[in-house]
Amino acid sequence: MRKIGVEEEMLFVDPSDGRPLALSATALATRHEHLQAELQQEMIEIASDPFTSLDDVRASLTACRREADELARAVGARTAAIASSAVPALPHLTADRRYDWMADHFGVTARRTMVCGCHVHVDISSRQEGVGVLDRIRAWLPLLTALSANSPFHGGLDTGYASYRSQVWSRWPSAGPLPIFGDVDALTAFEDELLATGVLLDRGMLYFDARLSSRYPTVEVRVADVCMELEHAVTIAGLARALVTTAAHEWADGLEPIAVTPAALRLAAWRASAEGVGGELVHPATGRPVPARDAMDALLDHIDAALDGARDRERIGDGVAAILRDGTGADRQRAVFARSGSLAAVMLDAVETTAGNRSAS
């Protein structure tokens, strides 16, 4: 069974009004194995250990979230697993040569980007298998964006999107879907062509929807918002593994990937970002809009054998059903705002939900 590792980005926030606070340098003054700074000082990234069991992934993320919140409390803050700040905030760039280079070259895109994603690493046996996986998961990834959507507000405004983080992230020139490659040489040539332009610092700035990790023998799935509710994050992780496993089997069996263009995938991703699970999504196999529930049924059918092999069928099926029934983090945020009329209340509800103190939205 393939191992999964999960990375979550979160915000340091003021416990009185939810404002993001530039505290990473202070909070992370000493080294922490599972925690690290991010682009902005208001952000922190946590990383689980890799496990085959979703229960173990959940336990590791729980411990990491607790550790991050304890660090925040020590400097007068809290942590919030929210993909975009609902209240206005001016980010402060983390002091780092890499980030300085990015700010010099990309200006306001680097200096003002303060959004939080969830990245799932799934084991692969080789780079060739990894390319086969990249080619075959691409059409399904917008559905993970929809399920994880957790950024309806940005800078004090309701954006009209479920995942506005996706829109902000798309400003980076190397973000978005990949073409179909077929083999490692084609992927390498593609990456080399992009790097030769001099626009990107290195391969670490290849911010595509999914990529082969430069650090681990994994496919890294990068399309999800950070999830407020931990079980949502576990559901996304389980879905990502099942997609990778399914794609690896299809590649080994010589099945061709879905022939959809990057331009069409951008539109599917846009619809997922806008609708979440509350409207229509693009069906990966047909390219036509269908109710979100029908798209999710197609996803679960597509990965059923992989879910069964990992003994995750019931858990992931229940997790998807719960999101469809109860809503995403974006739905929760809008419900809190509708009830309270306060974006600060949205941020503080995110703090409590991140900590596991979930009340009815």
C-alpha positions as CSV (number, residue, x, y, z in Angstrom):
1,M,0.0,0.0,0.0
2,R,1.3,3.5,-0.9
3,K,2.3,5.8,1.9
4,I,0.8,9.3,2.1
5,G,2.3,12.5,3.6
6,V,0.3,15.7,4.0
7,E,1.5,19.3,4.2
8,E,-0.9,22.0,5.5
9,E,-0.3,25.7,5.4
10,M,-2.0,27.8,8.1
11,L,-2.2,31.4,9.4
12,F,-1.1,32.9,12.8
13,V,-4.0,35.0,13.9
14,D,-4.9,37.4,16.8
15,P,-7.2,35.5,19.2
16,S,-9.2,38.6,19.8
17,D,-10.2,39.6,16.3
18,G,-8.7,37.0,13.9
19,R,-6.2,39.3,12.2
20,P,-3.2,37.5,10.7
21,L,-0.1,38.2,12.7
22,A,3.5,38.2,11.4
23,L,4.9,35.9,14.0
24,S,6.7,33.0,12.2
25,A,10.2,34.3,12.9
26,T,9.4,34.5,16.6
27,A,7.4,31.3,16.8
28,L,9.9,29.3,14.8
29,A,13.0,30.7,16.3
30,T,14.1,27.2,17.1
31,R,13.9,24.2,14.8
32,H,10.8,22.0,14.8
33,E,10.9,18.8,12.8
34,H,7.3,19.0,11.4
35,L,6.9,22.8,11.2
36,Q,8.5,25.4,9.0
37,A,8.1,29.0,7.8
38,E,6.4,29.9,4.6
39,L,6.4,32.8,2.1
40,Q,4.7,35.2,4.5
41,Q,5.5,35.7,8.2
42,E,1.8,35.3,8.9
43,M,2.0,31.6,7.7
44,I,3.3,28.3,9.0
45,E,3.5,24.9,7.3
46,I,3.0,21.6,9.1
47,A,3.9,18.3,7.6
48,S,2.8,14.8,8.7
49,D,5.0,11.8,8.7
50,P,4.3,9.4,5.8
51,F,2.0,6.5,6.6
52,T,0.0,3.9,4.9
53,S,-2.9,4.1,7.4
54,L,-5.3,7.1,7.2
55,D,-5.7,6.8,11.0
56,D,-2.0,7.3,11.4
57,V,-2.0,10.3,8.9
58,R,-4.9,11.8,11.0
59,A,-3.0,11.3,14.2
60,S,0.2,12.8,12.8
61,L,-1.7,15.9,11.5
62,T,-3.5,16.2,14.8
63,A,-0.2,16.3,16.7
64,C,1.3,18.8,14.2
65,R,-1.8,21.1,14.4
66,R,-1.5,20.9,18.2
67,E,2.2,21.7,18.2
68,A,1.7,24.7,15.8
69,D,-1.1,26.1,18.0
70,E,1.0,25.7,21.1
71,L,3.8,27.7,19.5
72,A,1.3,30.3,18.5
73,R,-0.2,30.5,22.0
74,A,3.3,31.0,23.3
75,V,3.6,34.3,21.3
76,G,0.1,35.4,22.0
77,A,-1.6,34.0,18.8
78,R,-3.6,31.1,17.5
79,T,-3.5,29.1,14.3
80,A,-6.2,28.9,11.7
81,A,-6.5,26.3,8.9
82,I,-8.2,28.8,6.5
83,A,-7.1,29.1,2.9
84,S,-7.5,32.9,2.7
85,S,-7.8,35.5,5.4
86,A,-11.4,36.7,5.6
87,V,-10.3,40.0,7.2
88,P,-8.1,42.5,5.5
89,A,-4.4,41.9,6.1
90,L,-1.1,43.2,4.7
91,P,1.4,40.3,4.5
92,H,5.0,40.6,5.6
93,L,7.5,38.6,3.5
94,T,9.6,36.1,5.4
95,A,13.3,37.0,5.5
96,D,14.9,34.5,3.2
97,R,17.1,34.8,0.1
98,R,14.7,32.6,-1.9
99,Y,11.7,34.7,-1.0
100,D,13.6,38.0,-1.6
101,W,14.5,36.8,-5.1
102,M,10.8,36.0,-5.7
103,A,9.7,39.4,-4.5
104,D,12.3,41.1,-6.6
105,H,11.2,39.2,-9.7
106,F,7.4,38.8,-9.2
107,G,6.6,42.0,-7.3
108,V,3.1,42.2,-5.8
109,T,2.4,38.6,-6.7
110,A,5.0,37.5,-4.2
111,R,4.5,40.3,-1.7
112,R,0.7,40.0,-1.4
113,T,0.1,36.3,-1.9
114,M,-1.0,34.9,1.5
115,V,-3.1,31.8,0.8
116,C,-2.9,28.4,2.4
117,G,-3.0,25.1,0.5
118,C,-2.8,21.4,1.3
119,H,-0.3,19.2,-0.6
120,V,-0.5,15.5,-0.6
121,H,2.5,13.3,-1.3
122,V,1.9,9.8,-2.5
123,D,4.6,7.1,-3.0
124,I,5.6,6.1,-6.5
125,S,7.9,3.3,-7.6
126,S,9.8,5.2,-10.3
127,R,9.8,8.5,-12.2
128,Q,8.4,6.6,-15.2
129,E,5.5,5.5,-13.1
130,G,5.2,9.0,-11.8
131,V,4.8,10.4,-15.3
132,G,2.2,7.8,-16.1
133,V,0.4,9.0,-12.9
134,L,0.6,12.7,-13.8
135,D,-0.8,12.0,-17.2
136,R,-3.8,10.1,-15.8
137,I,-4.8,12.0,-12.6
138,R,-4.9,15.5,-14.2
139,A,-8.6,15.4,-15.3
140,W,-9.8,14.4,-11.8
141,L,-7.9,17.0,-9.8
142,P,-10.5,19.8,-10.0
143,L,-12.8,17.7,-8.0
144,L,-10.4,17.8,-5.1
145,T,-10.4,21.6,-5.3
146,A,-14.1,21.6,-5.0
147,L,-14.2,19.2,-2.0
148,S,-11.5,21.1,-0.1
149,A,-12.8,24.7,-0.9
150,N,-12.2,26.8,2.1
151,S,-11.6,30.4,0.9
152,P,-14.8,32.3,0.0
153,F,-13.6,35.5,1.7
154,H,-10.5,37.5,0.8
155,G,-9.3,40.8,2.2
156,G,-12.7,41.6,3.8
157,L,-14.9,40.7,0.8
158,D,-17.0,37.8,-0.3
159,T,-15.3,36.8,-3.5
160,G,-18.1,34.9,-5.0
161,Y,-15.8,31.9,-5.1
162,A,-15.7,28.8,-2.9
163,S,-11.9,28.5,-3.4
164,Y,-10.5,32.0,-4.0
165,R,-7.1,30.7,-3.0
166,S,-7.1,28.8,-6.4
167,Q,-7.6,32.1,-8.2
168,V,-4.8,33.9,-6.3
169,W,-2.4,31.0,-6.8
170,S,-3.1,31.0,-10.6
171,R,-1.3,34.3,-10.8
172,W,2.0,32.5,-10.6
173,P,3.2,31.9,-14.2
174,S,4.0,28.2,-13.6
175,A,0.7,27.3,-11.8
176,G,-2.0,25.2,-13.4
177,P,-2.5,21.9,-15.2
178,L,0.1,20.0,-17.1
179,P,0.0,18.6,-20.6
180,I,0.2,14.8,-21.2
181,F,3.8,13.7,-21.5
182,G,4.0,9.9,-22.1
183,D,7.5,9.4,-20.7
184,V,10.1,10.9,-18.4
185,D,12.1,12.4,-21.3
186,A,9.2,14.5,-22.4
187,L,8.6,15.7,-18.8
188,T,12.3,16.6,-18.4
189,A,12.4,18.4,-21.7
190,F,9.3,20.4,-20.7
191,E,10.7,21.4,-17.4
192,D,14.1,22.3,-19.0
193,E,12.3,24.4,-21.6
194,L,10.5,26.4,-18.8
195,L,13.7,26.8,-16.7
196,A,15.6,28.0,-19.8
197,T,13.4,31.1,-20.0
198,G,15.0,32.4,-16.8
199,V,11.6,33.3,-15.3
200,L,11.7,30.7,-12.6
201,L,14.4,30.4,-9.9
202,D,14.5,26.6,-10.1
203,R,12.4,23.4,-10.3
204,G,10.9,24.2,-6.9
205,M,9.0,27.0,-8.6
206,L,7.2,24.6,-11.0
207,Y,3.9,25.1,-9.2
208,F,1.7,22.8,-11.3
209,D,-1.5,21.1,-10.1
210,A,0.6,17.9,-9.6
211,R,4.3,17.3,-10.0
212,L,7.0,14.8,-9.2
213,S,8.6,15.8,-6.0
214,S,12.3,16.9,-6.2
215,R,12.8,15.8,-2.5
216,Y,10.9,12.5,-2.2
217,P,9.9,9.6,-4.5
218,T,6.4,10.9,-4.6
219,V,3.7,12.5,-6.8
220,E,2.7,15.7,-5.0
221,V,-0.9,16.7,-5.5
222,R,-1.2,20.5,-5.0
223,V,-4.8,21.6,-5.9
224,A,-6.5,21.6,-2.5
225,D,-7.2,24.4,-0.1
226,V,-6.1,23.7,3.4
227,C,-9.1,22.2,5.2
228,M,-10.5,23.6,8.5
229,E,-11.9,20.2,9.5
230,L,-9.3,17.5,9.9
231,E,-11.4,14.7,8.5
232,H,-11.8,16.7,5.3
233,A,-8.0,16.8,5.0
234,V,-7.9,13.0,5.6
235,T,-10.6,12.5,2.9
236,I,-8.6,14.6,0.4
237,A,-5.4,12.6,1.3
238,G,-7.3,9.3,0.8
239,L,-8.7,10.4,-2.5
240,A,-5.3,11.5,-3.7
241,R,-3.8,8.2,-2.9
242,A,-6.6,6.3,-4.7
243,L,-6.2,8.5,-7.8
244,V,-2.5,7.8,-7.9
245,T,-3.0,4.1,-7.3
246,T,-5.6,3.9,-10.0
247,A,-3.5,5.9,-12.5
248,A,-0.5,3.7,-11.8
249,H,-2.5,0.6,-12.6
250,E,-3.9,2.2,-15.8
251,W,-0.4,3.1,-16.9
252,A,0.9,-0.4,-16.2
253,D,-2.0,-1.9,-18.2
254,G,-1.3,0.5,-21.1
255,L,-4.6,2.4,-20.8
256,E,-4.5,5.8,-22.4
257,P,-5.1,8.9,-20.3
258,I,-8.2,11.1,-20.8
259,A,-7.3,13.4,-23.7
260,V,-8.3,16.8,-22.4
261,T,-6.3,19.9,-23.1
262,P,-4.7,22.1,-20.4
263,A,-7.0,24.9,-21.5
264,A,-10.1,22.8,-20.9
265,L,-8.7,21.7,-17.5
266,R,-8.2,25.4,-16.5
267,L,-11.9,25.9,-17.2
268,A,-12.8,22.8,-15.1
269,A,-10.6,24.1,-12.3
270,W,-12.2,27.5,-12.5
271,R,-15.7,26.0,-12.2
272,A,-14.5,23.9,-9.2
273,S,-13.0,27.1,-7.6
274,A,-16.2,29.0,-8.2
275,E,-18.8,26.4,-7.3
276,G,-17.2,24.1,-4.7
277,V,-19.8,21.3,-4.2
278,G,-22.8,23.6,-4.3
279,G,-23.4,23.7,-8.1
280,E,-22.1,22.0,-11.2
281,L,-18.7,20.6,-11.9
282,V,-17.0,19.4,-15.1
283,H,-17.3,15.6,-15.5
284,P,-13.7,14.4,-16.1
285,A,-14.7,11.8,-18.6
286,T,-17.2,13.8,-20.7
287,G,-16.0,17.4,-20.2
288,R,-19.6,18.5,-19.6
289,P,-21.1,20.2,-16.6
290,V,-23.0,17.9,-14.2
291,P,-24.3,18.3,-10.6
292,A,-21.4,18.1,-8.1
293,R,-22.9,14.9,-6.6
294,D,-22.8,13.2,-10.0
295,A,-19.1,14.2,-10.5
296,M,-18.2,12.8,-7.1
297,D,-20.0,9.6,-7.9
298,A,-17.9,9.3,-11.0
299,L,-14.8,9.9,-9.0
300,L,-15.6,7.2,-6.4
301,D,-16.5,4.8,-9.2
302,H,-13.2,5.5,-10.9
303,I,-11.1,4.8,-7.8
304,D,-13.3,2.1,-6.3
305,A,-10.8,-0.7,-6.7
306,A,-8.0,1.4,-5.2
307,L,-10.1,2.4,-2.2
308,D,-11.0,-1.3,-1.7
309,G,-7.4,-2.4,-1.9
310,A,-6.4,0.2,0.8
311,R,-9.5,-0.7,2.9
312,D,-10.6,2.9,2.6
313,R,-13.8,2.6,0.6
314,E,-16.2,3.1,3.5
315,R,-14.2,5.9,5.1
316,I,-13.6,7.9,2.0
317,G,-17.2,7.3,0.7
318,D,-18.5,8.6,4.0
319,G,-16.1,11.5,3.9
320,V,-17.2,12.6,0.5
321,A,-20.9,12.1,1.4
322,A,-20.4,14.3,4.6
323,I,-18.9,17.1,2.6
324,L,-21.7,17.0,0.0
325,R,-24.3,16.9,2.8
326,D,-22.8,19.4,5.3
327,G,-20.8,21.6,3.0
328,T,-17.2,22.6,2.6
329,G,-15.1,24.9,4.7
330,A,-16.3,27.7,2.4
331,D,-19.9,26.8,3.2
332,R,-19.1,26.9,6.9
333,Q,-17.5,30.3,6.7
334,R,-20.5,31.8,4.8
335,A,-22.8,30.2,7.4
336,V,-20.9,31.8,10.3
337,F,-20.9,35.2,8.5
338,A,-24.6,35.0,7.8
339,R,-25.3,34.3,11.4
340,S,-22.9,36.8,13.0
341,G,-22.4,39.5,10.3
342,S,-18.7,39.4,11.4
343,L,-15.7,38.4,9.4
344,A,-13.7,38.3,12.7
345,A,-16.2,35.7,13.9
346,V,-15.4,33.7,10.7
347,M,-11.7,33.8,11.5
348,L,-12.2,32.8,15.2
349,D,-14.5,30.0,14.2
350,A,-11.7,28.7,12.0
351,V,-9.4,28.8,15.0
352,E,-11.7,26.7,17.1
353,T,-12.5,24.3,14.2
354,T,-8.8,23.9,13.5
355,A,-8.2,23.0,17.1
356,G,-10.9,20.4,17.0
357,N,-13.5,22.4,18.9
358,R,-16.1,22.2,16.2
359,S,-19.6,23.5,16.8
360,A,-22.5,23.5,14.4
361,S,-22.1,26.1,11.7
